[in-house]
Amino acid sequence: MSGVTPLLTTLGLVRSPFPPAPDAGSYFFTPHLQEQFAEVRHCIEARKGFVLLTGEVGLGKSTLVRRLLDTLPEGETCSALVFNTFLQGSALLAAVVRDFGLEPDADLDRNLALLNAFLMDRHREGKTCLLVIDDAQNLTVESLEVVRLLCNLETGQEKLLQILLVGQPELEAVLSAPELRQLKSRIIKHARLRGLREDEVGRYFEFRINAAGGSGRISLAPSAAQLLHRSTGGNLRQIHLVLDRCLYGLAARNQWEIDRDLLQAAVQDVSLPAETSRSGRRWGWMALVGASALTGAALVSAAQWWSPAPVQSAARATQAAEGPVLAAPVAPASAPIHAASGAQSATAAPLACYERVRQQATPAGRSVIVSQPLPEPLEKIAADLGGVCTEKLAGVTWATWQANPLIAEAWQSQASSATRLMQEKLAQRGLLEPQFVDGMGGPRTRAALQSFQQSLGLPVTGHPDELTFMLLEKLHGA
């Protein structure tokens, strides 16, 4: 079954209960969240115009947006999603026009007219048009003025475009600037997300475990739940990081309850700074995992490029000034990556190739070394690629390579150059028309990427995970 690692099989789970990526399919509603969600959806369906959604990093803003899009009436909603908020002003408007499937003009006024005509056509068809702008705290005053212009597109009775502006709490301060008071006055609903309360943590754990097929087998001790809430403040992303590590501890200790001791070890592991990642305590945790009869590695998330879907890898290292340090890309060069392989020690899987690639790596600022298990059809292809080291561990073939340094740029939300390079490779293969090589992504780029992934037997996601990116770069020919 796709996505089921040996660790999950050992624990009797059919999927990861605590994934690093937004998981709108198994959505946990607290009373507070249910209220906020219902009001936001009502504002969109009633075509009220401008909605604001704010919350700290890791509270599930992207997950809520995905859930919202999944629940809007199919065939009755047209949506555009802008996640590249390094685009500003007229470039931002061009990205909106493009994501609605239109060909943008170089002139801002003509783009507004083009978009208005499109929205009027959809309105006559009875469809609701929704624009979601994520990470909106990065927008300049000029870009937010463009948002205000979009708010003005209306029939006289209804707003033609429903706008959901999503960002961190500092977005509220940005919108309080005197020059943006007209835009702020148009906010119909302001939804603020908060972390889980202490009494919700245990129920959240049970919900996620049940959704992963582990009902009645894996439990969280009440004392561990209290510690988890104190350590994370109810932040969902941090909860997932801690509990994901706890799963390895369960398998290693051959137990089915996450107790306070195991939870404390995982909390300490997650919070260790990058410079101590090779310390005895961190390697001690890896040894604990390595002692178990498991294969595979912890799933971790990377930064998000132009879309909400994360770039994922099975193992990764960043090369700092003092040399490479094992790190999880949730926060590059911060949290550890834990690998395990049968009876071998954790530090041996798949670090033989990692060491080889590290020695041959070309210094390029913040270079990135990636390891991933390969789908069977790709084993021979990867073995013949230059700069890629492959090795078989417990029946699983791993590929390790030095990733393009543009991926490190993407981690810092400067992904336009990485996106453009990917588009150029897709265009070389005849999968994308040259005029759409613009560094901004969009539906045509996603469709081209899906075609490439399908041709190689990769998961057809339309999102640029690192294995897809590597194959685009290193495979020759169409």
N, C-alpha and C positions, 0 to 999 in steps of 0.2 A: 504494500500500500504506500502510495507516494507520501512523503513527508513523515513516515513513521520510522524513527531511528531505533537502533538496538536498545537504547536506554528506555524509550517509551514502551517497547515490546516487553522488556524486563519488568516494568511496572504495570503492565496490563493496560496501557493507555493507547487509544487509537489516534491521538493527535497531541500536540503540545498544549498543555493547559495554560501555560503562562508564556505565550509567544511575545517576541519583542515588537511585532508589527501590530497595527490596529486590527482588531478582530470584531468586526461589526456583526458577524454571523452569530456569535454567542454574546449577546449584549446584556449586561447586568444593570437593571434599573433600580436605583434607590428612589425613595419618594421625592427627594429633591431633584434628582436627575429626570425622573418621569415628568415632573411639573415643567421644568425648563424645556425639555424636548417637545412636549405637547404644545407649549406656547410658541416655540420657534416654528414648528411645523404649521400651526394655525396661521401665523403671520404670512408664511410663504403661500399656502393654499388660498388664503383670502386676498392675496396680492396687495399686502399693505405696504410693501416697499423695502425698507432698510432695517436689517436686524444685526445686532452686534453680539458676538460670542467671545468671551474672554476667560482665561484661566491660566494658571501657572504651567510651566513645562511639565509634561508627564501626567496631566489630569484627564486626558482622553478627548481633547478637542477634535483631533482628526478622526477618532473612532466615532464620535457623535455625528460628524459630518457624513461619514460613510453610511452609518445607520440611517440617517435622515434621507440620503439619496436612495437607499435601498427600499425605503418605505413610501416614498412619494409615488403616486399612481403611475404605473407603467404606461408609456405612450401619451401621457398628458403633460409631461414636463420635459423641457429642453434645458440642459445644464452646461455651464462652462466652469472649469476649475482652474484657478491661477495659483500656482504655488511658487513661482519664481518672482518673489517680490524684490529681487535686485533689479527687475525691470521697472522703469520709472516713467512717469509722464505719458507721452504719446506712445512709447514702446509698450507700456502696460495696456493701453487701449488696443493696440495692434494685437497683443496676445489674447485679449478677450475676444476680439473679432475672429481671430484665427480659431480659437477653441470652440466657437459656435459653428465652425465649418465654412467660414467665409474667407475670401482673399482680401487681406487688409491693404489699404492705400497708405501712401507715405504721409498724407495730410490728415491731421487730427479731425478737422471739421468734416471731411469726407468720410472718415471712419465712423464718426457719430451718425452721419446721415445713413450710411450703409447699415449700421447696426439698428437704427431706428426703423428702417424699412423692413428688416428681418423680423424685428420684434412685433411690428404691426401685422405682418403676415401670420406669425404664430398666434397672435391674439385673435385674429379672425378665425383661426382653426380651433380656437378654444384651448390652446396650450399655455401653460405657465412657463416662463423663462427665468431660470435661476443662475445667478453668478455667485460663486464662492471664491473669496480671496483669502488664502491662508497666510499665516505669518505677517499679518497686516501691520504689525508694529514696526516693520522695516520700511514702510512706505513714507515717502517724503510728502511735504505739504502740497507740492505740485501734483503728485500722484493722487492724493486724497481729494484734490480739487477735481481731478478727472472722475473720481467716484461720485462726487457731488453732481457733476454734469449727467452722469448715468442715472442718478436718482430723479432727474428732471424729465426723463423719457416716460411719458404717460399719455393716456387717452383723454384726460380731463376728469375721469371718474376712477380709473385704476392705474396703478403703476405697471408699465410694460415690462420692467425688469425688476425681479426680486433680488436683492443683494444681501448676502451673508458675509459680513466682515469678521474674520476669525484672527485672534491674536493673543499675545500675552498681556498681563495687566498694564504694562506701560503704554499700551495702545490707548487706554483711557486718558492718560496724561497728554498724549499727542493730540487727541481729539479735543482736549480742553483749551488748545491754543486759540487766541482771539480770532485769528484769520480762518479758523475752521468752525466757527460757531454756527454757520448756516448748515454745514454737514451734520454737526452734532444734533441740531434741532430736528433733523429728519429721522433720527433713530426711533423706531416704533417699539422695539423690544431689546433690552440688554440682558442677555443670559450670562450669568457668572457661574463657572464650574468650581467645585471645591472637592477636597479629598474625601475618602471614605471615613465615616465615624468609626470609633472603636468597636461599637456593636455591629457594624456592617462588615468588618474584615473577615470574621469567621464565615458569615453567609456568602461573601464573595468567593472565598476559597472553595467552599462546597459547590457553589454554582459552576466554577471553572473546572473543578475536578470531575463533576458529573458530566459536563459537556464533553470532556475528553474521554469518557468511558470508564472512569475510575470510581464510580459511586460505591460507597460502602467499604472500599479497600484502603484508601489513603486518607488520613485525617490530620488535622492541625490541633495541637493541644491548646486549651484556652490560654495558658500562660505564654505560649509561643505567639498566639494571636495578639495578645496585649503588647508583647515586645515588638512584634512586627508593626503595629500601629504607632508605637512610640518612636520607632527607628525611622519610619518612612513618612509620618504625618498623614498617612492615608493616600499618599501619592501612588497612583496605579502603576506607573512605569517602574518606580522603585520597588513596589510590591512584587511585580513580575520578575525583576532581576534577582531579588532575594529568594523567592520561592523556586525559581528555575534552578538555582544552585542547590537548594534543599533537595530537589529530586535526585541529584547525584549522590548526595549524602544518604538518602534512603536506600538507594541501591547498594551503595558501598557497605552500609551497616546492616543490610538485610532486615530492615524494619519498615513499618507501614505508617508510623505516626511521626510527624515533624514535631519534635519536642523542643523545649526552650534551648537546650544545649546546641542542637543542630541549627536552630534558627539564629542563635547568637554567632555561631561560626560563619554562617552565610552572610550575616550583616557585616561582620568584620571584614570578610573577604571583599564584598562589594565596595566598601568605603575606603579600602586601602588606596593611597595615592599611587600614581604610576611609577614614581621613582623607587618604590619599595616592592615592585612587582616580582622581583627575583629574590625576595627575602625568604627566610626559612618558613615563616608562617604561611606565605602564599604557596610555596612549593609543597608545604605540608598538606595543604588542602588538595592540591593536585595529586599527591601521593595517595591520599585517602580515596580519591576517585579511581586512580589507576589500579588500586588493589582489587577492584570489583571485576567481575567477568563481563565487561561491557565492550562495545565498539562504538565508534562515532565520536561526536564532539558536541559541545553545547551550541545551540543556535543563538546567534547574536544579531542585533540590528545595526545597520549603518545609517548614515544620514539619508534624507530623502531628496531626490533630485527635483524634477519638475512635477512629480505626482506624489500622492500619499503613500504609494507602495514602497516599502523599504528595500534597499539593497542589502542582501543577506549573504553571509559567508559562514563556513563552518569553522574556520580558524584563521587568525590574522595576526600580523605583528606590524608595528610601526617602527621605523628606524629613526631613532632620535640621535642627538649628537654623540651620546656615549655608546651607541650601538642599539640593535633592535631589542625591544622589550615586548614580551607577549602581552597583548591588550585586546580587550573587547571594544569594538567600534561604536558602542552606544555612546561613549564619550571617548574619542580616540586617545589612546595612550593613558587610560585611566583604569578601567576594570579588567580583570583577568579573563583569559580564555582557558577553558579546562578541557583537555583532550584525554581520551582513555582508549586503550586497545588491548583487549584480552588480558593475557597474563603479563604483557609488557608493562613497564612503568609508564606513567602518564607522559613523562617528558620524552618518550621515544615515539610518540604517535601524533602526527606524522612528521616529527622534527628532523628526521634524517634528510629529507628533501628540503625542509625549511633551512637547515644549516648550509646545505649546498647552494641554494638560491641566494641566501644571505651573503655568502662569500663572493658570489659572482654579481651581486646587485650593483647597479650603477647609482652612485649617490645622486639624488635628485630632490634635495630638500627633505620634505616629509615623505619618503618613499614608503610603499606599502607592500608587504608580502602576504599573499593570500593562499590558503589551502582549502580545497573543497573535495568532497567525495564526488566521483563522476558517475553519471548514468552509464550503463554498460555499452551502449552504442558509441559513446565518445571515448572509450578507453584507448583504442588504437589511434584515433585521430589526435588526441592530446599528447600521446607518447611521441608522435612525429613532429610536434611543434617546437620550434626553437625557443629556448628560454623557459620551457615548462618541464618540471621534474615530476615523474609519476612513480608511485610505489604502492604495493598492495599490502594491506594490513587487515588481518582477520577476514579475508575474502572481499574487502572493499578497496577499490583503486582510488587513490587520492592524487590530485594534481596540485602542485605548488608552483607559484610564479610571482615575479615582481610586477605588481599592478601598475598601470599607467599613473603617474603622479597627479593627473587631472582628477583621479578619484579622491585624492586628499583634498583637492580644491573643492570638490563637491561636498565634502564633510563640512567645509566652512561656508556653505551656501553661496558658492561662486561657480555654479555648475554649468553656466552657459557654454564655456569652452569644451567641457566634457561632452555635453549634449551635441554640440556642433561636430565634434570628432566622430561621435557615434553616427550622426546623420550622414556625414561624408562617407563612412564605410557602407552604410545602407544604400546610399546613392550609387556607389561604385558597383554594387551588386544588382543594380536595377530595381531595387525594392522601394526607393523613394525618389521622387522627382527633384531635380537639382534646385528648383526655386524654393523648396521647403527646407533647405539646409540653412537654418537661420539661428540655431542655438537656443530656440525657445520651446521645442517639443510641440506636443499637441496630438490630436487624434490621428493624423496621417503618419506621424512618426511612430506612434504606438502600434498602428496597423502594420507598418513595415517591420517593426521589431518582432511582432507576433509571427509574421511570415518567416523571418529568419529563424526564430526559435523553433517553430514547427518543423522546418526543414532539417533540423539537427536532432529532433526528438527531445528538446528541452521543454520544461514547463512553459506553456504559452501564456505568459503574463502581460506582455507588452511593456514591461518595466526593465530597466537596465541593471540587472544583477551583475555581479563581477565576472561570473563564468561567461555569461553572454557577451559582456564587454570584451573579455579576453579573446574569445573566439572570433569576434568581429575584427579585432586588431590583427590576429596572428594567422587566421585562415586566409589562404590566397584564392582568388577566383570567385566566381559567383556560385 
